């Protein structure tokens, strides 16, 4: 019987020790109610304003204070205000239509019931704001810290975003004429840029051009490619269809292999079906474009305009490739027809090899 009581006593002691350990482990978590900050931004014509709410425990850590509790006292908070303001100003930045915005603090008060500090701020913009970029990583010491952003356009909540260590920037386009123009300008430039830095898309287009043809014919081919990828780009960005990248990226590579092989098999003879090839494989490439567009961030209030502008930028980039490559190949055909044929065939082989390399790289 005594052995049973000893066993029960030891078990009770172990459970008590475990409970104590769990309570001790829970205390730091309770000291930091949530690793969040809250940023409200209000856009009213040429004026930006808002408030930032941060937890006292984060501020105490960054200012190297022994404890966060005293920051709930307005007198003590005022003593540390210059250091706190300098810290926040260095880690919260606004750019309106490409220009840095100098913002200033207009109020600072503790929120004792929330263990937080509220910072009111305002900033004049150079002109009516069309595009506002917000960059912030307020408390990098905490890997889990997040900043919840609420953006108000003329008193109406128009955009919400969560910024963290992996995502430190968000961009908002206002509903003004300047905002719509900013959407058009930025997404058109993004489409041109994506074509310029996408070797697989460029090689696919070049492969379609190697066999030559009139300029209207070649422009029609790349326009068919645009029509194809416009459909799937819209479907993917609207989350109607979203095939995984592990399927799409190898499929894009295979489309390049096909174009090179088709050039070799046709050899300039037979029916020219490049428009249909461009249209069909454009559907595949559109899913690839969608991943880039998601990273850019689509403005919900101008979704149609952003999609149109991005596609227009892609078409402009493709047209530039057509003009350069087609002009060079036509000049070569006029002066050295045999050499031009060899360039077309060897170029098609290189297109196939590059596509095959990308396929195996993306699969394995």
C-alpha positions in Angstrom: 0.0 0.0 0.0 2.9 2.4 0.9 4.3 1.8 -2.6 1.0 2.8 -4.2 0.9 6.0 -2.1 4.5 6.8 -3.1 3.7 6.3 -6.8 0.7 8.5 -6.5 2.7 11.2 -4.7 5.5 11.1 -7.4 2.9 11.3 -10.2 1.2 14.3 -8.5 4.6 16.0 -8.1 5.4 15.4 -11.8 2.1 16.9 -12.8 2.6 19.9 -10.6 6.0 20.5 -12.0 4.7 20.2 -15.6 1.9 22.7 -14.8 4.4 25.1 -13.3 6.6 24.8 -16.4 3.7 25.5 -18.7 2.7 28.5 -16.7 6.2 29.9 -16.8 6.3 29.3 -20.6 3.0 31.1 -21.0 4.1 34.3 -19.2 6.2 35.7 -22.0 3.3 35.1 -24.5 0.9 36.8 -22.1 3.3 39.8 -21.8 3.1 40.3 -25.6 -0.7 40.1 -26.4 -0.1 39.9 -30.1 2.8 40.6 -32.5 0.8 43.1 -34.5 0.8 46.8 -35.4 -2.1 48.7 -37.0 -1.6 51.4 -39.6 -4.5 53.5 -40.9 -3.9 55.7 -43.9 -6.3 58.3 -45.2 -6.0 59.9 -48.6 -7.9 63.1 -49.2 -6.7 64.8 -52.4 -3.3 66.2 -51.7 -3.3 65.3 -48.0 -2.2 62.0 -46.3 -3.0 61.4 -42.7 -3.6 58.5 -40.3 -2.6 56.7 -37.2 -0.2 54.0 -36.2 -0.8 51.7 -33.2 2.2 49.8 -31.8 2.5 47.6 -28.7 4.5 48.9 -25.8 6.5 45.7 -25.5 7.9 46.2 -29.1 8.7 49.8 -28.4 10.4 48.9 -25.1 12.5 46.3 -26.8 13.6 48.6 -29.6 14.4 51.5 -27.2 16.2 49.1 -24.9 14.0 49.9 -21.9 13.9 47.6 -18.9 10.1 47.2 -19.0 7.2 48.2 -21.3 4.8 49.1 -18.4 6.0 52.7 -17.7 5.3 53.6 -21.4 1.6 53.7 -20.4 2.3 56.8 -18.4 1.9 59.9 -20.6 4.8 61.7 -18.8 7.2 58.9 -19.3 6.1 58.4 -22.9 6.8 62.0 -23.7 10.3 61.5 -22.4 11.0 58.8 -24.9 8.9 60.4 -27.7 11.9 61.8 -29.7 13.6 58.4 -29.9 10.3 56.6 -30.7 9.4 59.0 -33.5 12.9 58.8 -35.0 12.6 55.0 -34.9 9.2 54.9 -36.6 10.2 57.5 -39.2 13.1 55.4 -40.2 11.0 52.3 -40.7 7.8 53.6 -42.3 8.0 55.2 -45.7 5.5 56.5 -48.2 5.9 57.3 -51.9 3.2 59.2 -53.7 3.4 58.9 -57.5 7.1 58.0 -57.2 8.0 60.9 -54.8 9.0 60.4 -51.2 6.5 61.8 -48.7 7.8 63.5 -45.6 5.3 62.7 -42.9 5.3 64.2 -39.4 3.8 63.1 -36.0 0.9 65.3 -34.8 0.0 63.3 -31.7 1.3 60.7 -29.4 -0.7 59.0 -26.6 -0.7 55.8 -24.6 -3.5 53.3 -24.8 -3.2 51.5 -21.4 -6.1 49.2 -21.9 -4.4 47.8 -25.1 -0.8 48.0 -23.8 -0.2 50.1 -26.9 0.8 53.5 -28.1 -1.1 55.5 -30.7 0.8 57.8 -33.1 -1.2 60.3 -35.2 0.6 61.6 -38.3 0.0 63.7 -41.4 1.8 64.5 -44.6 1.2 66.9 -47.5 1.6 65.4 -51.0 2.9 67.3 -54.0 -0.2 66.7 -56.1 -3.5 64.7 -56.0 -2.3 61.2 -55.1 -2.8 58.6 -57.8 -0.4 55.8 -56.6 0.7 55.4 -53.0 3.4 52.9 -52.1 3.9 52.0 -48.4 7.1 50.3 -47.2 7.5 49.2 -43.7 9.2 46.6 -41.5 8.5 48.1 -38.1 9.9 45.5 -35.7 12.3 43.1 -37.5 13.5 41.5 -34.3 10.2 39.6 -34.1 9.9 37.2 -37.1 6.2 36.9 -36.5 5.4 40.6 -36.4 2.8 41.8 -38.8 1.4 45.3 -39.7 -2.2 45.5 -40.6 -2.8 48.3 -43.1 -6.2 49.9 -43.7 -6.3 52.4 -46.5 -9.2 54.9 -46.8 -9.8 56.8 -50.0 -11.9 59.9 -49.2 -13.2 58.4 -46.0 -14.1 55.0 -47.6 -12.2 51.9 -46.7 -10.8 50.8 -50.1 -7.8 48.5 -49.4 -6.5 46.2 -46.7 -3.2 44.5 -46.6 -1.0 42.6 -44.1 2.8 43.4 -44.3 5.4 41.2 -42.7 9.0 40.2 -43.0 8.4 38.5 -46.4 6.1 41.2 -47.7 7.2 44.7 -46.8 5.5 46.8 -49.5 2.0 47.5 -50.7 0.8 49.7 -53.5 -2.6 51.4 -53.7 -4.2 53.2 -56.6 -6.8 55.8 -55.9 -10.1 56.2 -57.7 -9.2 59.5 -59.1 -8.2 60.3 -62.7 -4.6 60.4 -61.5 -5.1 56.9 -60.0 -6.4 55.5 -63.2 -3.6 57.0 -65.2 -1.1 55.6 -62.7 -2.6 52.1 -63.2 -2.4 52.4 -66.9 1.2 53.7 -66.9 2.6 51.2 -64.3 0.9 48.1 -65.6 1.8 48.9 -69.2 5.4 49.3 -68.2 5.2 46.1 -66.2 4.1 44.2 -69.3 6.9 45.6 -71.4 9.4 44.8 -68.6 8.2 41.2 -68.2 8.7 40.5 -71.9 12.1 42.1 -71.8 13.3 39.9 -68.8 11.6 36.7 -69.9 14.0 34.7 -72.1 11.5 31.8 -72.5 8.8 34.1 -73.8 11.3 36.0 -76.1 12.6 32.7 -77.5 9.1 31.4 -78.2 8.4 34.6 -80.2 11.7 34.5 -82.0 11.0 30.9 -82.9 7.7 31.9 -84.5 9.5 34.6 -86.6 12.4 32.5 -88.0 10.6 31.3 -91.1 9.8 34.9 -92.0 6.8 36.5 -93.7 5.4 39.9 -94.3 5.4 42.4 -91.4 1.5 42.3 -91.0 1.7 38.5 -91.0 4.3 38.4 -88.3 2.5 41.0 -86.2 -0.7 38.9 -86.6 1.2 35.9 -85.2 2.3 37.7 -82.0 -1.2 39.3 -81.7 -2.6 35.8 -81.7 -0.2 34.9 -78.9 -1.4 38.0 -77.0 -5.0 37.0 -77.5 -4.3 33.5 -76.2 -2.4 34.6 -73.0 -4.9 37.4 -72.3 -7.7 34.7 -71.8 -5.8 32.6 -69.3 -4.1 35.6 -67.7 -7.6 36.9 -66.8 -8.8 33.5 -65.7 -5.8 32.9 -63.4 -5.8 36.4 -61.8 -9.5 36.1 -61.1 -8.9 32.6 -59.6 -11.2 30.9 -62.0 -8.4 28.6 -63.2 -5.1 28.3 -61.3 -3.0 25.3 -62.4 0.2 24.8 -60.4 3.6 26.2 -61.6 5.1 22.7 -61.6 2.8 22.0 -64.6 2.8 25.4 -66.3 6.6 26.1 -66.3 7.5 22.8 -68.0 4.6 23.2 -70.5 6.0 26.6 -71.5 9.4 25.0 -72.1 7.7 22.3 -74.2 5.9 25.0 -76.3 9.4 26.3 -77.2 10.5 22.9 -78.2 7.4 22.5 -80.4 8.0 25.8 -82.2 11.6 24.8 -83.1 10.6 21.3 -84.2 7.7 22.7 -86.3 10.0 25.0 -88.1 12.4 22.2 -89.0 9.5 19.9 -90.2 7.8 22.6 -92.3 11.1 24.1 -93.6 9.3 26.9 -95.2 7.0 24.6 -97.1 3.4 23.7 -96.6 0.6 25.5 -94.8 1.6 28.2 -92.4 -0.2 27.5 -89.1 2.0 29.7 -86.9 -1.0 31.9 -85.9 -2.8 28.9 -84.5 0.3 27.7 -82.7 0.8 31.1 -81.2 -2.9 31.2 -80.1 -2.9 27.8 -78.5 0.4 28.1 -76.7 -0.5 31.6 -75.7 -3.0 30.0 -73.4 -0.2 28.2 -71.6 2.0 31.3 -71.4 -0.8 33.3 -69.9 -0.7 31.2 -66.7 3.0 32.1 -66.4 2.2 35.8 -66.8 -0.4 35.5 -64.1 2.2 34.6 -61.4 4.1 37.8 -62.2 1.0 39.9 -62.1 0.0 38.5 -58.7 3.4 39.6 -57.3 2.8 43.0 -58.7 -0.5 43.3 -56.9 -3.7 43.9 -58.8 -5.8 47.0 -57.7 -9.3 45.7 -57.0 -10.9 49.0 -57.9 -9.2 49.0 -61.4 -8.9 45.3 -62.2 -10.0 45.5 -65.8 -7.8 48.5 -66.6 -4.8 46.8 -65.0 -5.3 43.6 -67.0 -5.7 45.6 -70.2 -2.6 47.7 -69.5 -0.5 44.7 -68.7 -1.5 43.0 -71.9 -0.9 46.1 -73.9 2.6 46.3 -72.4 3.3 42.7 -73.4 2.0 43.4 -77.0 4.3 46.5 -77.2 7.3 44.4 -76.1 6.4 41.7 -78.6 6.0 44.2 -81.4 9.4 45.6 -80.7 10.9 42.1 -80.9 9.1 41.6 -84.2 10.4 44.8 -85.7 14.0 44.1 -84.7 14.1 40.3 -85.6 11.9 40.5 -88.7 13.9 43.5 -90.1 17.2 41.7 -89.6 16.0 38.4 -91.1 14.4 40.2 -94.2 17.6 42.1 -94.8 19.6 38.8 -94.7 17.1 37.1 -97.1 17.5 39.9 -99.6 21.3 39.8 -99.7 22.1 36.2 -98.7 19.1 33.9 -99.2 21.0 30.7 -98.7 22.6 32.0 -95.5 19.2 33.2 -94.3 17.8 29.7 -94.7 20.7 28.3 -92.7 20.1 30.8 -90.0 16.5 29.9 -89.8 17.2 26.2 -89.5 20.1 26.5 -87.0 18.1 29.0 -85.0 15.2 26.5 -84.8 17.6 23.9 -83.5 18.9 26.3 -80.9 15.3 27.1 -79.9 14.6 23.3 -79.5 17.7 22.8 -77.4 17.0 25.7 -75.1 13.4 24.6 -74.6 14.5 21.1 -73.9 17.1 22.4 -71.3 14.4 24.5 -69.6 12.0 21.5 -69.6 14.4 19.1 -67.8 15.6 21.9 -65.5 12.0 22.7 -64.4 10.9 19.1 -64.1 14.0 17.6 -62.4 
